[in-house]
Amino acid sequence: MEFIFVDDCTPDKSMELLGGIIEKNRLRFAEMNWMVRTERMPANSGQSAVRRHGIEVATGDFIAHCDSDDWVEEDMYKLMYEQAIANNLDMVVCDYYYNEDMKQVELLDNPPRDIFNYLQNLIVKKNIGAVWNKLCKRNLYKDDFIYPAGSMGEDQVITIQTAYNAKRVGHVARCLYHYYFNTSSITNEVNKDKILNRTKQSIANGLVIASFLERVGLNETLCKELDYLKLRKKNNYAQLFDEKKYRDLWVNTYKEINCRVFWNPYMSLRMRLNYLQSWMKVLF
């Protein structure tokens, strides 16, 4: 097993601590046939760039991701790898825990019956687009792979492409990954600049997904799913509707969906009412 830790120019002592652990256990890792290495980005580059670098330098047959504030069950990758080998799978998905402070909730992520249905569900978020509860063959990251434009929604960009490139997707029916949400984190503080930055990144990644679907000839077949995705992304501007310029931004972002999204079958009643309310604020 190959472990790649990517240092995105962190200002804390995490890499120093990690280096000490690696050095202390070097013989143990060798006995277990574990290759443990660290990589350093030339400048602070953000999560999507870090993930791309890790993918590009990886040498294993399969790739899995673990974010720096999360953790996994000890047998997670063993179980997923065994499932992949036993059933000749290109991708394996597992269930996961949502951890917030002292709360832990079990969440299921069963892959649907076929790849096309899985793509539909990933786009409309019936299945989670995260990369961290998946084990994928490295050859799913093809030479023409389109990498995310920013950190918001970057998982979904990667997962939709790897799912499309996969022939068979399997599932381990057990919660193996712990996704941790830190409610006191500075990154979760809400202000206008952060909302704008995150929304722009999310919209840019929506365009990456649309570009990929067009390239593989699925943009028309999955047009309703894609419209739904675009609406969810542009709706982030609704948090700033107290200013006219952001209402105008909402109208003009993905403008092509404005006249048809209300009739989208993926729209819940609540979403339809919110959509009408947004137009009321724009018009009056």
C-alpha positions as CSV (number, residue, x, y, z in Angstrom):
1,M,0.0,0.0,0.0
2,E,1.2,3.5,-0.9
3,F,0.5,6.5,1.3
4,I,1.0,9.9,-0.2
5,F,0.8,12.9,2.2
6,V,0.6,16.2,0.3
7,D,1.8,19.3,2.2
8,D,0.0,22.4,0.9
9,C,2.5,24.7,2.6
10,T,0.8,24.4,5.9
11,P,2.0,27.0,8.5
12,D,1.5,24.6,11.5
13,K,3.6,21.7,12.7
14,S,1.6,18.9,11.2
15,M,4.3,17.9,8.7
16,E,6.9,17.9,11.4
17,L,4.7,15.6,13.5
18,L,4.1,13.4,10.5
19,G,7.8,13.2,9.7
20,G,8.5,12.0,13.2
21,I,5.8,9.3,13.0
22,I,7.2,8.1,9.6
23,E,10.7,8.0,10.9
24,K,9.7,6.2,14.1
25,N,7.8,3.5,12.2
26,R,10.0,3.2,9.1
27,L,11.0,-0.5,9.8
28,R,7.4,-1.4,10.6
29,F,6.1,0.1,7.4
30,A,8.8,-1.8,5.4
31,E,7.8,-5.1,7.0
32,M,4.1,-4.4,6.1
33,N,5.2,-3.5,2.5
34,W,3.9,0.1,3.0
35,M,5.4,2.9,0.9
36,V,5.0,6.2,2.8
37,R,6.0,9.4,1.2
38,T,5.4,13.1,1.5
39,E,5.0,15.7,-1.3
40,R,5.1,19.5,-0.9
41,M,3.3,21.9,-3.2
42,P,5.4,24.9,-4.4
43,A,2.8,27.3,-3.0
44,N,-0.5,27.1,-1.2
45,S,-2.7,25.8,-4.0
46,G,-6.0,24.6,-2.5
47,Q,-7.6,21.2,-2.2
48,S,-8.3,20.6,-5.9
49,A,-4.7,21.2,-7.0
50,V,-3.4,19.1,-4.1
51,R,-5.7,16.2,-5.0
52,R,-4.6,16.4,-8.6
53,H,-0.9,16.3,-7.6
54,G,-1.5,13.3,-5.4
55,I,-3.3,11.5,-8.3
56,E,-0.5,12.3,-10.7
57,V,2.3,11.0,-8.5
58,A,0.4,7.8,-7.3
59,T,1.7,4.5,-8.7
60,G,-0.8,2.0,-7.2
61,D,-3.5,0.1,-9.1
62,F,-6.2,1.8,-7.1
63,I,-6.6,5.3,-5.7
64,A,-8.4,6.4,-2.5
65,H,-8.6,9.8,-0.9
66,C,-8.7,10.8,2.8
67,D,-9.0,14.5,3.7
68,S,-6.8,15.9,6.5
69,D,-9.5,16.4,9.1
70,D,-11.3,13.0,8.6
71,W,-10.4,9.5,9.6
72,V,-11.2,5.9,8.5
73,E,-12.0,2.5,10.1
74,E,-8.8,0.4,10.2
75,D,-10.0,-2.2,7.7
76,M,-11.6,0.3,5.3
77,Y,-9.2,0.0,2.4
78,K,-8.7,-3.8,2.9
79,L,-12.4,-4.5,2.6
80,M,-12.9,-2.2,-0.4
81,Y,-9.9,-3.7,-2.2
82,E,-11.0,-7.3,-1.5
83,Q,-14.4,-6.4,-2.9
84,A,-12.9,-4.9,-6.0
85,I,-10.7,-7.9,-6.7
86,A,-13.3,-10.5,-5.9
87,N,-15.9,-8.9,-8.2
88,N,-13.7,-7.4,-10.9
89,L,-14.9,-3.8,-10.0
90,D,-13.5,-0.5,-11.3
91,M,-15.0,1.5,-8.4
92,V,-16.1,0.5,-4.8
93,V,-18.3,2.7,-2.7
94,C,-18.8,2.4,1.1
95,D,-21.2,4.0,3.6
96,Y,-19.9,6.6,5.9
97,Y,-20.3,8.4,9.2
98,Y,-21.1,12.1,9.5
99,N,-19.2,13.4,12.6
100,E,-20.0,16.8,14.2
101,D,-18.6,17.6,17.6
102,M,-20.0,14.8,19.8
103,K,-22.6,13.6,17.2
104,Q,-22.1,10.7,14.9
105,V,-24.7,9.7,12.2
106,E,-24.6,6.7,9.8
107,L,-25.3,7.6,6.2
108,L,-25.8,5.1,3.3
109,D,-24.4,5.6,-0.2
110,N,-25.7,2.5,-2.1
111,P,-24.7,2.8,-5.8
112,P,-27.7,2.3,-8.2
113,R,-28.3,-0.5,-10.6
114,D,-26.1,0.7,-13.5
115,I,-23.5,3.4,-14.5
116,F,-26.0,5.7,-16.2
117,N,-28.3,5.7,-13.3
118,Y,-25.3,6.3,-11.0
119,L,-24.3,9.3,-13.1
120,Q,-27.9,10.7,-12.8
121,N,-27.8,10.3,-9.1
122,L,-24.4,11.9,-8.7
123,I,-25.4,15.0,-10.7
124,V,-28.6,15.5,-8.6
125,K,-26.9,14.5,-5.4
126,K,-29.0,11.4,-4.7
127,N,-25.6,9.7,-4.3
128,I,-22.8,11.7,-2.6
129,G,-20.2,13.0,-5.1
130,A,-17.4,12.9,-2.5
131,V,-14.2,11.1,-3.5
132,W,-13.3,10.0,0.0
133,N,-15.7,7.1,0.3
134,K,-14.6,5.5,-2.9
135,L,-11.8,3.3,-4.2
136,C,-11.1,3.7,-7.9
137,K,-8.8,2.0,-10.4
138,R,-6.1,4.4,-11.2
139,N,-6.7,4.0,-15.0
140,L,-10.1,5.7,-14.5
141,Y,-8.1,9.0,-14.3
142,K,-7.5,9.0,-18.1
143,D,-5.1,11.3,-20.0
144,D,-8.0,13.6,-21.0
145,F,-9.3,13.9,-17.4
146,I,-10.7,17.4,-16.7
147,Y,-9.6,18.5,-13.2
148,P,-11.7,20.9,-11.1
149,A,-11.5,24.7,-11.4
150,G,-11.6,25.3,-7.7
151,S,-12.2,23.7,-4.3
152,M,-16.0,24.1,-4.1
153,G,-17.7,21.1,-5.7
154,E,-14.4,19.6,-6.8
155,D,-15.2,16.1,-5.6
156,Q,-18.3,16.0,-7.8
157,V,-16.2,16.9,-10.9
158,I,-13.8,14.0,-10.2
159,T,-16.4,11.4,-9.2
160,I,-18.7,12.0,-12.2
161,Q,-15.8,11.4,-14.6
162,T,-14.4,8.3,-12.8
163,A,-18.0,6.8,-12.6
164,Y,-18.4,7.4,-16.4
165,N,-15.1,5.7,-17.1
166,A,-15.9,2.7,-14.8
167,K,-17.6,-0.4,-16.2
168,R,-18.6,-1.9,-12.8
169,V,-19.3,-0.2,-9.5
170,G,-19.7,-2.1,-6.2
171,H,-20.6,-1.4,-2.6
172,V,-19.4,-2.3,0.8
173,A,-22.5,-2.1,3.1
174,R,-20.7,-0.7,6.1
175,C,-19.8,2.7,7.4
176,L,-16.1,2.9,7.0
177,Y,-15.2,6.6,6.5
178,H,-15.6,9.4,9.1
179,Y,-16.5,12.7,7.6
180,Y,-15.8,15.4,10.2
181,F,-17.6,18.8,10.2
182,N,-15.9,21.2,12.6
183,T,-18.6,23.8,13.5
184,S,-16.0,26.1,15.1
185,S,-13.7,26.1,12.1
186,I,-12.8,29.5,10.6
187,T,-13.5,28.1,7.2
188,N,-17.2,27.7,8.2
189,E,-17.6,31.3,9.1
190,V,-20.0,33.0,6.7
191,N,-19.3,36.5,5.2
192,K,-20.0,38.1,1.8
193,D,-16.6,37.6,0.4
194,K,-16.5,33.9,1.3
195,I,-20.0,33.3,-0.1
196,L,-19.0,35.0,-3.4
197,N,-15.7,33.1,-3.7
198,R,-17.3,29.8,-2.9
199,T,-20.2,30.4,-5.3
200,K,-17.9,31.4,-8.2
201,Q,-15.8,28.3,-7.6
202,S,-18.9,26.1,-7.5
203,I,-20.3,27.6,-10.7
204,A,-17.0,27.2,-12.5
205,N,-17.0,23.5,-11.5
206,G,-20.6,23.2,-12.8
207,L,-19.2,24.4,-16.2
208,V,-16.5,21.8,-16.0
209,I,-19.1,19.1,-15.5
210,A,-21.2,20.5,-18.3
211,S,-18.2,20.5,-20.6
212,F,-17.4,16.9,-19.8
213,L,-20.9,15.7,-20.4
214,E,-20.9,17.5,-23.7
215,R,-17.6,16.0,-24.7
216,V,-18.9,12.4,-24.0
217,G,-22.3,13.1,-25.7
218,L,-24.5,13.0,-22.6
219,N,-25.3,16.7,-22.3
220,E,-28.7,16.3,-24.0
221,T,-29.6,12.9,-22.4
222,L,-28.8,14.3,-18.9
223,C,-30.1,17.9,-19.6
224,K,-32.7,17.9,-16.8
225,E,-30.1,16.6,-14.3
226,L,-27.6,19.2,-15.5
227,D,-30.2,22.0,-15.2
228,Y,-30.9,20.9,-11.6
229,L,-27.2,21.0,-10.8
230,K,-26.9,24.5,-12.2
231,L,-29.8,25.8,-10.3
232,R,-28.4,24.5,-7.0
233,K,-25.1,26.2,-7.7
234,K,-26.6,29.6,-8.7
235,N,-28.9,29.6,-5.7
236,N,-25.9,30.3,-3.5
237,Y,-26.3,34.0,-4.6
238,A,-29.7,34.0,-2.8
239,Q,-27.8,34.5,0.4
240,L,-26.9,38.0,-0.9
241,F,-30.2,39.1,-2.3
242,D,-30.3,42.2,-0.1
243,E,-28.2,43.8,-2.8
244,K,-29.5,44.3,-6.4
245,K,-26.2,43.4,-8.1
246,Y,-26.3,39.9,-6.6
247,R,-29.9,39.5,-7.6
248,D,-28.8,40.3,-11.2
249,L,-26.0,37.9,-10.9
250,W,-28.4,35.2,-9.9
251,V,-30.6,35.9,-13.0
252,N,-27.6,36.0,-15.4
253,T,-25.8,33.0,-14.1
254,Y,-26.6,29.9,-16.2
255,K,-29.2,32.1,-17.8
256,E,-30.2,29.4,-20.2
257,I,-32.1,27.4,-17.5
258,N,-34.3,30.3,-16.2
259,C,-37.3,29.5,-18.5
260,R,-37.3,25.7,-18.0
261,V,-36.0,24.9,-14.5
262,F,-39.3,25.4,-12.7
263,W,-40.8,22.4,-14.6
264,N,-37.8,20.2,-13.9
265,P,-38.9,16.8,-12.4
266,Y,-36.1,16.9,-9.8
267,M,-37.5,20.1,-8.3
268,S,-39.2,19.4,-4.9
269,L,-42.2,21.5,-3.9
270,R,-39.9,23.5,-1.5
271,M,-37.5,24.2,-4.3
272,R,-40.3,25.4,-6.6
273,L,-41.6,27.8,-3.9
274,N,-38.1,29.1,-3.2
275,Y,-37.5,29.6,-6.9
276,L,-40.7,31.7,-7.2
277,Q,-39.7,33.6,-4.1
278,S,-36.4,34.4,-5.7
279,W,-38.0,35.7,-8.8
280,M,-40.4,37.9,-6.7
281,K,-37.4,39.5,-5.1
282,V,-35.8,40.1,-8.4
283,L,-38.9,41.6,-10.1
284,F,-40.2,43.6,-7.2
